[in-house]
């Protein structure tokens, strides 16, 4: 599913809208590497919103990211 960002949206705000939990912003960020340089969305960006039970391979991440 995709979410069309509105002007002023942030990662945690989108996570709150999509997942009803702002702490799941990491799921969105890990799925949208091309948008990671955006802190506050201008509006119109398509943000991929995977199902929240998506698990990522964390074996190659540094310990502080696991």
C-alpha positions in Angstrom: 0.0 0.0 0.0 1.2 3.5 -0.7 0.5 6.7 1.3 0.5 10.0 -0.5 2.4 12.4 1.7 0.7 15.7 2.6 2.7 18.9 3.1 4.2 19.0 6.6 4.0 15.2 7.2 6.9 13.6 9.0 7.9 9.9 9.3 6.3 9.5 12.7 3.2 11.3 11.7 2.7 9.0 8.7 3.4 6.0 10.9 0.7 7.2 13.3 -1.8 7.6 10.4 -1.0 4.3 8.7 -0.2 2.0 11.7 -1.8 4.0 14.5 1.6 4.0 16.1 4.2 6.7 15.6 7.0 4.4 16.9 6.6 2.2 13.7 8.2 5.0 11.6 11.3 2.7 11.3 9.2 0.3 9.2 8.5 3.1 6.7 12.0 4.4 6.7 13.5 0.9 6.0 11.1 0.5 3.1 11.7 3.9 1.5 15.5 4.4 1.3 15.1 6.9 -1.6 13.1 9.2 0.7 15.4 9.1 3.7 16.8 12.6 3.1 13.3 14.0 3.7 12.5 15.1 7.3 9.4 17.1 6.5 7.5 16.1 3.4 6.6 18.7 0.8 3.5 16.8 -0.3 2.8 14.4 -3.1 5.6 11.9 -2.3 4.5 8.2 -2.5 5.5 6.4 0.7 5.5 2.6 0.5 3.7 1.3 3.6 4.3 -2.5 4.0 2.2 -4.6 6.3 3.5 -4.0 9.8 4.4 -7.6 10.3 7.1 -7.4 7.7 10.3 -8.6 9.2 13.7 -7.4 8.0 17.0 -9.3 7.9 18.8 -7.6 10.7 21.8 -9.9 10.7 24.0 -7.5 8.7 23.1 -4.4 10.8 25.5 -3.1 13.5 24.6 -4.1 17.1 23.2 -0.6 17.9 20.6 -1.0 15.1 19.3 -4.4 16.0 
